[in-house]
Amino acid sequence: MTSTQLSRRNFVRGAAAGTALLCAKYSPRALALVPQDEFLTWSATQVAGLIRNKQLSAVEVVKLCYARIDAVNPKLNAVVAMCRERALAEAQEADAMLAAGNLRGPLHGVPFTVKDSFDTAGVVSTGGTLGRKNYVPGRDATVVARVRAAGAILLGKTNTPEFTLGGGARGTYNLVYGQTLNPYNTQYSPAGSSGGAGSIVAAGGAFFDIGSDYGGSIRSPANVNGIAGLKPTYGLVPRTGHIVGYGGPFDNFQETGPMARRVEDLMLLLPILAGPDGSDAAMAPVPVRDPKQVDLRKLRVAFYVDDGQSPPTPEIQRMVKDCVGMFKDLGCKVTQDSPPKIKELAEARQKFSAAPDGDHMRRLLQKHGTLQASPGLRLSGEPLPSSEFTRLCEVMDAIKSEQLAWFEKYDLILCPVNAKAPQKVPPEFVRTPGAPNGGYTSQYNTTGWPAGVVRAATSQDEPGLPLGVQVVAQPWRDDVVLAAMAHIEKLTGGWQRPAI
């Protein structure tokens, strides 16, 4: 190996490990050693620093992203709509602004994609439903508007099941765009419902995406695509402009949040996304705390490897315990424990959600003019009298209060994301109740607690596929989640580039 090759390898390895590029300036010679497509493996934070320091141009980076999308998307079907001309024009404008000494914000010039369930001004936004196949909104969803105002450049939209809920065991599939696949092995599902987001971010086609999470729809794709994703505390990030209209009995199950290859990008994005928008009535003006101020050594950690409903495979149990060991080594107090009545809460939510007999889905289909629904969309249930529906509300509230009281003993929970490694796309459409592969995620949609996923291992059961661990903290302590995820990422390496 030549000294030039060694220098290049060390430089790239340092960048992937999170070298502080935000303030540092690399010489033209050092940057010249890096193959151009290696920039697509770096974090949004790093690339934002290079653009800000005029070491990369926004036009260069946007073109690199589109070249990567053009190379991998025919195999993945992750990006389903693009706005190439507009993105390049915005990149040129971003470079001109910097040349004049003006900075739009912390994401100046950074390219991103966004889940197709969010409205995007001037870009088709289907939500995976045939009735909106050609629908072009006049304004951005709040989260899209906020990252664009911070300087980010939209490349296009990523695939999602119909209304984010109709993917079944296929993960991310709809009748508008079809099936999305996993970049680590295209026979495998990218999970859902933010499966297009997870797939293209993992493949290096975008620096970040924004997903929505109703029962694990950020965390499951982060898990099987080997990236980092955060479901924030309920009430922190607005959902305005998301195709599924919230309010009503299911309002508090849904959050929106960032997905990226590196945890440092989630830290960068969350304060930009968070805060009331004057429209989503559930939002609260709670400041986002700095994860870098969290003293990990003082955390009281609870962990569990089995929720009593879906026993995980041995390799997933070992992975969780390995992550627990990372906190034991810091001197944290660690206890094997889990929130009380997880099973009872899940059963109450399942009955509660089925009570409208699919009426809310049928009304969405009618509202958007969709005559043919995805085969995975739930259009039936078990109608309940109002007295039973009210009782289930009371049951869930009582268990959530009991679980919150239990959580006073701890600062952090570590547990599986799913009970199994990523799974192959089934040949036939299969609808399975609850989350695929034994989900451990919807518990934390019901409570509204912040929960994130970061890659922690590689599966042997499904060779080469990534495995993530779920990290949960008390309400409004998203900073603790992110700090713990960053610690795991530092010790495991986090995201690894797929061969695709």
Secondary structure, DSSP 8 states (H G I E B T S, - for coil): --HHHHHHHHHHHHHHTT--TTT----HHHHHTS-GGGGGGS-HHHHHHHHHTTSS-HHHHHHHHHHHHHHHHHHH--EEEE-HHHHHHHHHHHHHHHHTT----TTTT-EEEEETTB-BTTB---TT-GGGTT---SS--HHHHHHHHTT-EEEEEE---GGGT--GGGSSEETTTEE--BTTBTTB---SSSHHHHHHHHTTS-SEEEEEESSSTTHHHHHHHT-EEEE--TTSS--TTBSS---STTGGG-EEEEEESSHHHHHHHHHHH-S--SS-TT--------GGG--GGG-EEEE-S--SSS---HHHHHHHHHHHHHHHTTT-EEEE---TTHHHHHHHHHHHHHTTTTHHHHHHHHHTT-SS--TTS--------HHHHHHHHHHHHHHHHHHHHHHTT-SEEEE-SBSS---B--SS----SSSTTTBSSHHHHHH---EEEEEEEE-TTTTT-EEEEEEEESTT-HHHHHHHHHHHHHHH--------
